[in-house]
Amino acid sequence: MSVRPAAPAALRRTRQDADRRFGIRLFGSVAVGAVAAVLFGLLLVLVESGWHPLRRLDAGAARWLNRTALDHPAWTGTLRFFSDVVWDPVTLRAAVAVLTLWLVYRRAWRLAAWSAVTAIAGGLTGLLAKTVVERARPVLPDPVAHAPGFSFPSGHAMTATTSFAILLLVLLPVVRKGLRPLCWAVAAVSVLGVGFTRIALGVHWFSDVAGGWMLGLAVVALTGWSFEAWRSDAGMRRTEVAEGLEPELSGDDPEASDPEGPGPEAPGPNPDGPESPGPETSGRGPAGPR
């Protein structure tokens, strides 16, 4: 009587656990995008309706930071340098464009497409929101900076959110694990710093910056979910956010298929050779002497 191996059952349980974790992560991505979109919509309604507590918060932050900027001209110059040069949308989009070209050179076609689509979708979504809302920028008695166009949401804040998310999620696989927390810290400080500089320079309300962050996060979460769904359809292994979108980027062939593992093995030949009928099944008794 033969005993069937338990390996296929264990393999199925392992795959089911992996699928469950993957489903949770996909749900998490969609949830983050949905929550960010809902919060942005709620903020948009409050901005359009002129909700008094929000207006008071915006005006108070603008006046306080404007007075601080007037009292510290050197500090204001530093804010302008970071806002208009280091974290300028043109600078960040150029960095994403260079990254996308590098991905094309590496033949990471789908990751390059994700990078380009996320950046373009973020820019167009922000521009559409500005056109629809048509919110005026702050008007201060002694402005220290000026900016054209409408105010809500902040294009600087949204571009920083999408651009640093792209750079981070793409490049994490080629960064040593010990340096990855530093990369996350730089990205977080940069995104928050962009928002602070725009409010401190008096060219955006606080709610403009918050709206840019929320809308940018929603775009990244939704496009990231789409990329993870593609990996699943392509039979590639599940990834953690800490690994980046495509851990295979650190190898020679970034888009080589990486299935979760081989399927259940078919039973191989008997190492002892073909079975022969035993005495019980042969229908013949033991051979006697001749």
Salt bridges, closest charged atoms under 4 A:
ASP17 OD1 - ARG20 NH1 2.80
ASP19 OD1 - ARG238 NH2 2.11
ASP58 OD2 - ARG135 NH2 3.02
ASP88 OD1 - HIS156 NE2 3.80
ASP208 OD1 - ARG135 NH1 2.69
ASP208 OD2 - HIS204 ND1 3.36
GLU240 OE2 - ARG25 NH1 3.08
GLU243 OE2 - ARG237 NH2 3.08
GLU246 OE2 - ARG231 NH1 3.98
GLU248 OE2 - ARG231 NH2 2.89
GLU255 OE1 - ARG110 NH1 2.72
ASP258 OD2 - ARG237 NE 3.59
GLU260 OE2 - ARG238 NH1 2.66
